[in-house]
Amino acid sequence: MSQILAINMGALVILALGLLYLDQHQDDLFEAKVAALTAEGELIAGALGGGATVANPAGTVVTLDLEATRDLLARLVLPGDRRARLFSPEHSLIVDSRTLAGAVPLVETEALPDPVGPGGLARLTGAVYLWIVERLPPRVDLPPYHDDALDHPEYWRALEGESGSAIEETIEGGLMVTVAVPIQHFKQIQAVLMLSAPATDIERKVREARFAILEAFGIALAITVLLSLYLAGTIARPVRRLARAAEAVRARPGRKTLIPDFTRRRDEIGELSGALRDMTDALWQRMDAIEQFAADVAHEIKNPLSSVRSAIETLDRVEDLDQRAQLMSIILDDVRRLDRLISDISDASRLDAELSRAEPEPVDLKRLLSALAEVYAAIHAKRAGAARLELALGDEEAVVVPAIENRLVQVMRNLLANAESFSPPSGRIGLALSLDANEATIAVEDDGPGIPSGQLERIFERFYSLRPEGEKFGTHSGLGLSISRQIVEAHGGRLIADNRTDGTGRIQGARFSIILPRRSRS
């Protein structure tokens, strides 16, 4: 949750701090202030130059009329925070509006009104504002404000006939805008007018803008926090619950730990919940299968071992040579049976790992079945009474499915061997390929007695063996069909068994169908 909150707030805080800086906005306000004060000074200077000057009797020298200047300046300079001073070209002070207006202080300082209002919230907001502003990048260093005109570069510039302006910092830390305008009469410098005004209005506007930004930031922050809490409740907490449940499945004994079910959400969290639940169920099923497989293996191996032990114990007490030879034959058969069991068990135990590592590749089923038919014909061509193989592949040029070819060949050989063992002498084995839009079906048929009722699924159980009459016991381990179904299901397909019947319902033989998808199921 903390990471979600930090990420969502980070960009908002950076944006708010950038807006609070307001450097360009403040510069624009200063420029407007300087321009307004300069225009005012030029208007006053023009009025003084045209209406407060006198010429000597010869008309050669024009000077300012002191009384007229005082009177006109008193009327032009409105009372307020502005200060107007008039200096002669010899740098002496002629008139100061501060004395004209009743000794108004040079700079009036007063507390800015709190935009939030009195109270604890206002104090808290002000403290937060000062804390933030103090940590903003400082503005460009400004020259100090001096009361003496000689210390102002703009004054000297005005003596040369050009207006000048400056923004300076007072001792109290405030800002003062000063402009100097020459008073001229036909290009003759009569005096220099200096207007000064504090920039408290600019600071107030910047402060108001910053408080507006802070107010918007506070609202956005509250929304961000609520959204973060919502995201934490809908994403972070469910993921944490799933992680803890998965850890509990790994660490705790027993099966009481359940993965929370969020599948009703129909989003990624729901998909994750469903996947973890399915994975856990598959894990327990696999553990059950391993446990059952181990029990079945122990049972199947124990039977021939018991027979071997019994035959060996009896062998010491039997002196008849024929009986001893019979016992030795039993021991040899049981040893061979053990060897077959161990080989098939080893193959079955490695099957899962091999199927998970192997990558399916495109396999042409027509080519594969044709090759198997040729191999079968070559092996059984000279065998008397061997079943004949009838191949029906359809009219398609190629039937390609994603598969692990060697494992698919293993399934086919096992089904063909079963069909051969159940077929009567000179019987028929059918091998057919059929298609529909999404699947390919390989059918292996025989003319044998078929599968007894109720055994269509049981024949796929491990170590269950249903053999033809007269076949020697222990010839097969009972794992062939189980392994075959496991291989087919690993390909995303199905292996099913049924009986072929005629019109009267009489069983004509068994049929095993391998149904494979024609496209990979990712």
VEXDREN-2710 file (C-alpha; in Angstrom, 1 decimal):
% VEXDREN-2710
k/r/px/py/pz
1/MET/0.0/0.0/0.0
2/SER/2.8/2.4/0.9
3/GLN/4.4/2.0/-2.6
4/ILE/1.1/2.7/-4.3
5/LEU/0.5/5.8/-2.2
6/ALA/4.1/7.0/-2.8
7/ILE/4.0/6.5/-6.5
8/ASN/0.6/8.2/-6.9
9/MET/1.6/11.2/-4.7
10/GLY/5.1/11.6/-6.1
11/ALA/4.1/13.1/-9.4
12/LEU/1.4/15.2/-7.8
13/VAL/3.9/16.7/-5.3
14/ILE/6.5/17.5/-8.0
15/LEU/3.8/19.2/-10.1
16/ALA/2.6/21.2/-7.1
17/LEU/6.1/22.3/-6.2
18/GLY/6.8/23.4/-9.7
19/LEU/3.6/25.4/-9.8
20/LEU/4.3/27.0/-6.4
21/TYR/7.6/28.3/-7.7
22/LEU/5.7/30.8/-10.0
23/ASP/8.9/32.4/-11.2
24/GLN/7.6/33.5/-14.5
25/HIS/4.3/34.8/-13.0
26/GLN/6.2/36.8/-10.5
27/ASP/8.5/38.3/-13.2
28/ASP/5.4/39.3/-15.3
29/LEU/3.9/41.1/-12.3
30/PHE/7.2/43.0/-11.7
31/GLU/7.4/44.0/-15.3
32/ALA/3.8/45.3/-15.2
33/LYS/4.5/47.1/-12.0
34/VAL/7.6/48.8/-13.4
35/ALA/5.8/49.7/-16.6
36/ALA/2.9/51.3/-14.8
37/LEU/5.2/53.2/-12.4
38/THR/7.3/54.4/-15.3
39/ALA/4.3/55.6/-17.3
40/GLU/3.1/57.4/-14.2
41/GLY/6.5/59.0/-13.7
42/GLU/6.7/60.1/-17.3
43/LEU/3.2/61.7/-17.1
44/ILE/4.2/63.6/-13.9
45/ALA/7.5/64.6/-15.4
46/GLY/5.8/65.9/-18.5
47/ALA/3.4/67.9/-16.5
48/LEU/6.1/69.4/-14.3
49/GLY/8.3/70.2/-17.4
50/GLY/5.5/72.0/-19.1
51/GLY/3.7/73.7/-16.2
52/ALA/6.2/74.4/-13.4
53/THR/9.0/76.1/-15.2
54/VAL/9.9/79.8/-15.5
55/ALA/12.4/81.6/-17.8
56/ASN/14.6/84.6/-16.9
57/PRO/13.8/88.0/-18.4
58/ALA/16.1/87.4/-21.3
59/GLY/14.4/84.0/-21.9
60/THR/17.7/82.2/-22.1
61/VAL/17.5/80.2/-18.9
62/VAL/14.6/78.0/-17.9
63/THR/14.2/76.8/-14.3
64/LEU/11.6/75.1/-12.1
65/ASP/9.2/77.3/-10.1
66/LEU/9.5/75.7/-6.7
67/GLU/6.1/76.8/-5.4
68/ALA/4.4/75.7/-8.6
69/THR/6.3/72.4/-8.5
70/ARG/5.3/71.7/-5.0
71/ASP/1.7/72.5/-5.7
72/LEU/1.6/70.5/-8.9
73/LEU/3.4/67.5/-7.4
74/ALA/1.0/67.5/-4.4
75/ARG/-1.9/67.3/-6.8
76/LEU/-0.4/64.7/-9.2
77/VAL/1.0/62.2/-6.6
78/LEU/-2.0/60.5/-5.1
79/PRO/-1.8/59.7/-1.4
80/GLY/-0.9/56.1/-0.7
81/ASP/2.2/54.0/-0.7
82/ARG/4.0/55.8/-3.6
83/ARG/6.8/58.2/-2.8
84/ALA/7.9/60.9/-5.2
85/ARG/11.1/62.9/-4.9
86/LEU/12.5/65.6/-7.1
87/PHE/16.2/66.2/-7.4
88/SER/18.1/69.0/-9.1
89/PRO/20.9/68.3/-11.6
90/GLU/23.2/69.3/-8.7
91/HIS/21.9/66.3/-6.7
92/SER/20.0/68.3/-4.1
93/LEU/16.5/67.3/-3.0
94/ILE/13.9/69.8/-4.2
95/VAL/10.6/68.2/-3.2
96/ASP/9.7/65.0/-1.3
97/SER/6.0/63.8/-1.4
98/ARG/6.5/62.3/2.0
99/THR/6.6/65.8/3.5
100/LEU/3.9/67.0/1.2
101/ALA/1.6/64.2/2.4
102/GLY/2.2/64.7/6.1
103/ALA/5.3/62.7/6.7
104/VAL/4.0/59.4/5.5
105/PRO/6.6/56.7/6.3
106/LEU/9.0/55.6/3.6
107/VAL/7.7/52.0/3.5
108/GLU/4.5/50.9/5.2
109/THR/4.6/47.3/6.3
110/GLU/1.5/45.5/7.4
111/ALA/0.6/41.9/7.8
112/LEU/-0.9/40.3/4.8
113/PRO/-4.5/39.1/5.4
114/ASP/-4.8/35.4/5.9
115/PRO/-6.8/34.0/3.0
116/VAL/-8.0/31.1/5.1
117/GLY/-9.2/33.2/8.1
118/PRO/-8.4/33.1/11.8
119/GLY/-8.1/29.9/13.7
120/GLY/-5.9/26.9/14.0
121/LEU/-6.4/25.8/10.4
122/ALA/-5.3/29.2/9.2
123/ARG/-2.2/29.1/11.3
124/LEU/-1.5/25.6/10.2
125/THR/-2.0/26.6/6.5
126/GLY/0.3/29.6/7.0
127/ALA/3.0/27.5/8.6
128/VAL/2.8/25.0/5.8
129/TYR/3.0/27.8/3.2
130/LEU/6.0/29.4/4.8
131/TRP/7.7/26.0/5.2
132/ILE/7.2/25.3/1.5
133/VAL/8.2/28.8/0.3
134/GLU/11.3/28.8/2.3
135/ARG/12.5/25.7/0.5
136/LEU/11.7/26.9/-2.9
137/PRO/14.8/28.0/-5.0
138/PRO/15.6/31.6/-4.0
139/ARG/15.0/34.4/-6.4
140/VAL/17.8/36.3/-8.1
141/ASP/19.8/38.4/-5.6
142/LEU/18.4/42.0/-5.7
143/PRO/20.4/45.1/-4.8
144/PRO/19.6/46.8/-1.4
145/TYR/17.3/49.8/-1.4
146/HIS/18.9/53.1/-0.4
147/ASP/17.2/56.4/0.5
148/ASP/20.0/58.4/-1.1
149/ALA/19.4/59.1/-4.8
150/LEU/23.1/59.0/-5.5
151/ASP/23.2/55.3/-4.7
152/HIS/20.6/54.5/-7.4
153/PRO/22.0/53.8/-10.9
154/GLU/18.7/54.7/-12.4
155/TYR/19.1/58.3/-11.1
156/TRP/22.4/58.7/-13.0
157/ARG/20.8/57.3/-16.1
158/ALA/17.9/59.9/-15.8
159/LEU/20.5/62.7/-15.6
160/GLU/21.6/61.5/-19.1
161/GLY/18.1/62.0/-20.4
162/GLU/16.8/58.4/-20.2
163/SER/14.3/56.7/-17.9
164/GLY/15.6/54.0/-15.6
165/SER/14.1/51.5/-13.2
166/ALA/15.2/49.0/-10.5
167/ILE/13.7/46.4/-8.2
168/GLU/15.5/46.5/-4.8
169/GLU/15.2/44.8/-1.4
170/THR/14.5/46.8/1.7
171/ILE/16.1/46.1/5.1
172/GLU/12.9/44.5/6.3
173/GLY/13.1/42.0/3.4
174/GLY/10.4/43.6/1.3
175/LEU/10.7/44.7/-2.3
176/MET/10.7/48.3/-3.6
177/VAL/10.2/49.3/-7.2
178/THR/12.0/52.6/-8.1
179/VAL/11.9/54.5/-11.4
180/ALA/13.8/57.7/-12.3
181/VAL/12.5/60.0/-15.1
182/PRO/14.2/63.1/-16.4
183/ILE/12.2/66.4/-16.3
184/GLN/13.2/68.2/-19.5
185/HIS/12.4/71.5/-21.2
186/PHE/13.5/71.4/-24.8
187/LYS/16.0/68.6/-24.1
188/GLN/17.4/70.6/-21.1
189/ILE/17.4/68.5/-17.9
190/GLN/15.6/70.6/-15.2
191/ALA/15.4/67.9/-12.5
192/VAL/15.0/64.1/-12.0
193/LEU/11.8/62.6/-10.7
194/MET/12.1/59.4/-8.7
195/LEU/9.1/57.4/-7.9
196/SER/9.2/54.5/-5.4
197/ALA/6.5/52.1/-4.5
198/PRO/6.6/48.9/-2.4
199/ALA/5.8/45.6/-4.2
200/THR/3.5/44.3/-1.5
201/ASP/0.6/44.0/-4.0
202/ILE/2.8/41.6/-6.1
203/GLU/3.8/39.5/-3.1
204/ARG/0.1/39.4/-2.1
205/LYS/-0.9/38.2/-5.6
206/VAL/1.8/35.6/-5.6
207/ARG/0.7/34.5/-2.2
208/GLU/-2.9/34.2/-3.3
209/ALA/-1.9/32.2/-6.4
210/ARG/0.2/29.9/-4.2
211/PHE/-2.7/29.4/-1.8
212/ALA/-5.0/28.6/-4.7
213/ILE/-2.5/26.1/-5.9
214/LEU/-2.2/24.6/-2.4
215/GLU/-6.0/24.4/-2.1
216/ALA/-6.2/22.5/-5.5
217/PHE/-3.2/20.4/-4.4
218/GLY/-5.0/19.5/-1.1
219/ILE/-8.1/18.4/-3.0
220/ALA/-6.1/16.4/-5.5
221/LEU/-4.0/14.9/-2.6
222/ALA/-7.2/13.8/-0.8
223/ILE/-8.5/12.3/-4.0
224/THR/-5.2/10.6/-4.6
225/VAL/-5.0/9.2/-1.1
226/LEU/-8.6/7.8/-1.4
227/LEU/-7.8/6.3/-4.8
228/SER/-4.6/4.8/-3.4
229/LEU/-6.6/3.3/-0.6
230/TYR/-9.1/2.0/-3.1
231/LEU/-6.3/0.5/-5.2
232/ALA/-4.7/-1.0/-2.1
233/GLY/-8.0/-2.6/-1.2
234/THR/-8.7/-3.9/-4.6
235/ILE/-5.2/-4.9/-5.7
236/ALA/-2.5/-4.9/-3.0
237/ARG/-4.5/-6.6/-0.2
238/PRO/-5.9/-9.4/-2.4
239/VAL/-2.4/-10.0/-3.9
240/ARG/-1.0/-10.1/-0.3
241/ARG/-3.7/-12.6/0.7
242/LEU/-3.0/-14.8/-2.2
243/ALA/0.8/-14.6/-1.5
244/ARG/0.3/-15.6/2.2
245/ALA/-2.1/-18.4/1.2
246/ALA/0.5/-19.7/-1.3
247/GLU/3.2/-19.6/1.3
248/ALA/0.9/-21.4/3.8
249/VAL/0.3/-24.1/1.2
250/ARG/4.1/-24.5/0.9
251/ALA/4.9/-24.3/4.6
252/ARG/2.0/-25.9/6.5
253/PRO/1.2/-29.6/6.7
254/GLY/-2.2/-30.8/5.8
255/ARG/-4.7/-29.5/3.3
256/LYS/-6.7/-27.0/5.3
257/THR/-5.1/-24.0/3.7
258/LEU/-7.4/-22.7/1.0
259/ILE/-6.5/-20.1/-1.7
260/PRO/-9.0/-17.2/-1.5
261/ASP/-11.5/-17.2/-4.3
262/PHE/-11.6/-13.9/-6.2
263/THR/-12.7/-15.3/-9.5
264/ARG/-16.0/-13.4/-9.3
265/ARG/-14.0/-10.2/-9.9
266/ARG/-13.4/-11.1/-13.6
267/ASP/-10.1/-9.2/-13.7
268/GLU/-6.4/-10.0/-13.5
269/ILE/-6.7/-10.6/-9.7
270/GLY/-9.5/-13.0/-10.3
271/GLU/-7.5/-14.8/-13.0
272/LEU/-4.6/-15.1/-10.6
273/SER/-6.8/-16.4/-7.9
274/GLY/-8.3/-19.0/-10.2
275/ALA/-4.9/-20.0/-11.5
276/LEU/-3.5/-20.5/-8.0
277/ARG/-6.6/-22.5/-6.9
278/ASP/-6.3/-24.7/-10.0
279/MET/-2.5/-25.1/-9.4
280/THR/-3.1/-26.0/-5.8
281/ASP/-5.8/-28.5/-6.7
282/ALA/-3.5/-30.0/-9.4
283/LEU/-0.7/-30.2/-6.8
284/TRP/-2.9/-32.1/-4.4
285/GLN/-4.1/-34.4/-7.2
286/ARG/-0.5/-35.0/-8.3
287/MET/0.4/-35.8/-4.7
288/ASP/-2.5/-38.2/-4.4
289/ALA/-1.5/-39.8/-7.7
290/ILE/2.1/-40.2/-6.6
291/GLU/0.9/-41.7/-3.3
292/GLN/-1.5/-44.1/-5.1
293/PHE/1.1/-44.9/-7.7
294/ALA/3.6/-45.8/-5.0
295/ALA/1.0/-48.0/-3.3
296/ASP/0.2/-49.7/-6.6
297/VAL/3.8/-50.3/-7.4
298/ALA/4.5/-51.8/-4.0
299/HIS/1.5/-54.1/-4.4
300/GLU/2.4/-55.2/-8.0
301/ILE/6.1/-55.8/-7.1
302/LYS/5.1/-57.6/-3.9
303/ASN/3.1/-60.3/-5.8
304/PRO/6.0/-61.7/-7.9
305/LEU/8.4/-61.3/-5.0
306/SER/6.1/-63.4/-2.8
307/SER/5.8/-66.0/-5.5
308/VAL/9.6/-66.1/-5.9
309/ARG/10.1/-66.4/-2.1
310/SER/7.5/-69.2/-1.9
311/ALA/9.1/-71.1/-4.8
312/ILE/12.6/-70.7/-3.3
313/GLU/11.4/-71.9/0.1
314/THR/9.7/-74.9/-1.5
315/LEU/12.7/-75.7/-3.7
316/ASP/14.8/-76.7/-0.7
317/ARG/12.2/-79.3/0.3
318/VAL/11.5/-80.8/-3.1
319/GLU/13.8/-83.5/-4.4
320/ASP/11.8/-84.5/-7.5
321/LEU/13.7/-83.1/-10.5
322/ASP/10.6/-82.4/-12.5
323/GLN/9.1/-80.5/-9.6
324/ARG/12.3/-78.6/-9.1
325/ALA/12.4/-77.7/-12.8
326/GLN/8.8/-76.5/-12.6
327/LEU/9.7/-74.3/-9.5
328/MET/12.7/-72.9/-11.3
329/SER/10.4/-72.1/-14.3
330/ILE/8.1/-70.2/-11.9
331/ILE/11.0/-68.3/-10.5
332/LEU/12.3/-67.4/-13.9
333/ASP/8.8/-66.2/-15.0
334/ASP/8.4/-64.0/-11.9
335/VAL/11.9/-62.5/-12.4
336/ARG/10.9/-61.6/-16.0
337/ARG/7.7/-60.2/-14.8
338/LEU/9.6/-58.1/-12.2
339/ASP/11.9/-56.9/-15.0
340/ARG/8.9/-55.8/-17.2
341/LEU/7.3/-54.1/-14.2
342/ILE/10.4/-52.2/-13.3
343/SER/10.9/-51.1/-16.9
344/ASP/7.3/-49.9/-17.3
345/ILE/7.3/-48.2/-13.9
346/SER/10.5/-46.4/-14.8
347/ASP/9.0/-45.3/-18.1
348/ALA/5.8/-44.1/-16.3
349/SER/7.7/-42.2/-13.6
350/ARG/9.8/-40.3/-16.2
351/LEU/6.9/-39.6/-18.5
352/ASP/5.7/-36.4/-16.8
353/ALA/9.1/-34.8/-16.7
354/GLU/9.8/-35.7/-20.3
355/LEU/6.5/-34.4/-21.5
356/SER/6.9/-31.1/-19.6
357/ARG/10.4/-30.5/-21.1
358/ALA/9.6/-31.5/-24.7
359/GLU/8.2/-28.9/-27.1
360/PRO/5.5/-30.1/-29.6
361/GLU/6.4/-29.9/-33.2
362/PRO/4.3/-30.2/-36.4
363/VAL/3.7/-33.9/-37.1
364/ASP/2.1/-35.1/-40.3
365/LEU/-0.2/-37.9/-39.2
366/LYS/-0.7/-39.4/-42.6
367/ARG/3.1/-39.8/-43.0
368/LEU/3.3/-41.2/-39.5
369/LEU/0.6/-43.8/-39.9
370/SER/1.9/-44.8/-43.3
371/ALA/5.3/-45.5/-41.8
372/LEU/3.8/-47.5/-39.0
373/ALA/1.8/-49.6/-41.4
374/GLU/4.9/-50.3/-43.5
375/VAL/6.8/-51.4/-40.4
376/TYR/3.9/-53.6/-39.3
377/ALA/3.6/-55.2/-42.7
378/ALA/7.4/-55.9/-42.8
379/ILE/7.4/-57.5/-39.4
380/HIS/4.3/-59.7/-39.9
381/ALA/4.5/-60.5/-43.6
382/LYS/5.9/-64.0/-43.2
383/ARG/4.1/-64.9/-39.9
384/ALA/1.3/-67.5/-40.4
385/GLY/-2.1/-66.4/-39.1
386/ALA/-0.9/-62.8/-38.5
387/ALA/-3.7/-60.1/-38.6
388/ARG/-3.7/-57.9/-41.6
389/LEU/-3.6/-54.1/-41.2
390/GLU/-6.1/-52.1/-43.2
391/LEU/-5.1/-48.4/-43.6
392/ALA/-7.6/-45.6/-44.3
393/LEU/-6.1/-42.2/-44.4
394/GLY/-8.7/-40.1/-46.3
395/ASP/-8.1/-37.7/-49.2
396/GLU/-6.2/-34.9/-47.6
397/GLU/-2.7/-34.3/-48.7
398/ALA/-1.4/-33.8/-45.2
399/VAL/-2.8/-33.8/-41.7
400/VAL/-0.5/-31.8/-39.4
401/VAL/-0.9/-31.6/-35.6
402/PRO/1.4/-30.3/-32.9
403/ALA/2.8/-33.3/-31.1
404/ILE/5.9/-35.0/-29.6
405/GLU/6.4/-37.6/-32.4
406/ASN/8.3/-40.3/-30.5
407/ARG/5.7/-40.4/-27.7
408/LEU/2.8/-40.4/-30.3
409/VAL/4.5/-43.4/-32.0
410/GLN/4.7/-45.1/-28.6
411/VAL/0.9/-44.8/-28.2
412/MET/0.3/-46.1/-31.6
413/ARG/2.6/-49.1/-31.2
414/ASN/0.9/-50.0/-27.9
415/LEU/-2.6/-49.8/-29.4
416/LEU/-1.6/-51.8/-32.5
417/ALA/0.1/-54.5/-30.2
418/ASN/-3.1/-54.7/-28.1
419/ALA/-5.3/-55.0/-31.3
420/GLU/-3.0/-57.8/-32.6
421/SER/-3.1/-59.7/-29.4
422/PHE/-6.9/-59.7/-29.3
423/SER/-7.5/-60.3/-33.0
424/PRO/-8.3/-63.9/-34.1
425/PRO/-5.9/-65.7/-36.5
426/SER/-5.8/-64.0/-39.9
427/GLY/-8.1/-61.3/-38.5
428/ARG/-8.2/-57.6/-39.4
429/ILE/-6.8/-54.5/-37.7
430/GLY/-8.2/-51.2/-38.9
431/LEU/-6.1/-48.0/-38.8
432/ALA/-8.1/-45.0/-39.9
433/LEU/-7.7/-41.2/-39.9
434/SER/-10.6/-38.8/-39.9
435/LEU/-10.8/-35.0/-39.6
436/ASP/-13.2/-32.3/-38.5
437/ALA/-12.7/-28.5/-38.2
438/ASN/-10.6/-28.6/-35.0
439/GLU/-9.6/-32.2/-34.4
440/ALA/-8.0/-35.2/-35.9
441/THR/-9.1/-38.7/-34.9
442/ILE/-7.0/-41.9/-35.2
443/ALA/-9.0/-45.0/-34.8
444/VAL/-7.5/-48.5/-34.1
445/GLU/-10.0/-51.4/-34.5
446/ASP/-9.8/-55.1/-34.1
447/ASP/-12.0/-58.2/-34.6
448/GLY/-11.6/-59.5/-31.1
449/PRO/-14.1/-60.2/-28.4
450/GLY/-14.4/-56.5/-27.5
451/ILE/-14.3/-54.9/-24.0
452/PRO/-16.6/-56.3/-21.3
453/SER/-19.4/-54.1/-20.1
454/GLY/-18.3/-51.7/-17.4
455/GLN/-14.6/-52.0/-18.2
456/LEU/-14.4/-49.2/-20.8
457/GLU/-12.7/-46.8/-18.3
458/ARG/-11.2/-49.3/-15.9
459/ILE/-8.9/-50.7/-18.6
460/PHE/-7.0/-47.3/-18.4
461/GLU/-6.2/-47.8/-14.7
462/ARG/-2.7/-48.5/-13.7
463/PHE/-1.7/-52.2/-13.4
464/TYR/-5.2/-53.3/-14.6
465/SER/-4.7/-56.0/-17.2
466/LEU/-7.5/-57.5/-19.4
467/ARG/-5.9/-60.2/-21.6
468/PRO/-7.2/-62.7/-24.1
469/GLU/-8.1/-66.2/-22.9
470/GLY/-5.2/-68.6/-22.8
471/GLU/-2.5/-65.9/-22.6
472/LYS/0.1/-66.6/-19.9
473/PHE/-0.4/-64.6/-16.7
474/GLY/2.1/-61.8/-16.1
475/THR/3.0/-61.2/-19.7
476/HIS/1.9/-57.6/-19.5
477/SER/2.3/-55.1/-16.6
478/GLY/-1.0/-53.3/-17.1
479/LEU/0.6/-49.9/-17.6
480/GLY/0.4/-49.6/-21.4
481/LEU/-3.0/-48.1/-21.7
482/SER/-2.5/-45.9/-18.7
483/ILE/0.7/-44.5/-20.1
484/SER/-1.0/-44.1/-23.6
485/ARG/-3.8/-42.0/-22.1
486/GLN/-1.4/-39.9/-20.1
487/ILE/0.6/-39.1/-23.3
488/VAL/-2.5/-38.2/-25.3
489/GLU/-3.9/-36.0/-22.6
490/ALA/-0.5/-34.2/-22.4
491/HIS/-1.1/-33.3/-26.0
492/GLY/-4.4/-31.8/-25.1
493/GLY/-6.3/-34.7/-26.6
494/ARG/-8.4/-37.7/-25.5
495/LEU/-8.0/-41.4/-25.7
496/ILE/-11.3/-43.3/-25.5
497/ALA/-12.4/-46.9/-25.9
498/ASP/-15.6/-48.4/-27.1
499/ASN/-16.9/-51.5/-28.9
500/ARG/-17.8/-52.0/-32.6
501/THR/-21.3/-53.5/-33.0
502/ASP/-23.4/-54.7/-35.9
503/GLY/-27.0/-53.9/-36.6
504/THR/-28.2/-56.4/-34.0
505/GLY/-26.0/-54.9/-31.3
506/ARG/-23.5/-57.8/-31.4
507/ILE/-20.0/-56.8/-30.5
508/GLN/-17.7/-57.0/-33.5
509/GLY/-14.5/-55.9/-31.8
510/ALA/-12.9/-53.1/-29.8
511/ARG/-12.0/-49.6/-31.0
512/PHE/-9.6/-47.1/-29.5
513/SER/-9.8/-43.5/-30.7
514/ILE/-7.1/-40.9/-30.3
515/ILE/-8.5/-37.4/-30.7
516/LEU/-5.9/-34.7/-31.1
517/PRO/-6.4/-30.9/-31.5
518/ARG/-5.1/-29.6/-34.8
519/ARG/-3.8/-26.4/-33.1
520/SER/-1.7/-25.8/-30.0
521/ARG/-3.7/-24.9/-26.9
522/SER/-1.7/-22.2/-25.2
END
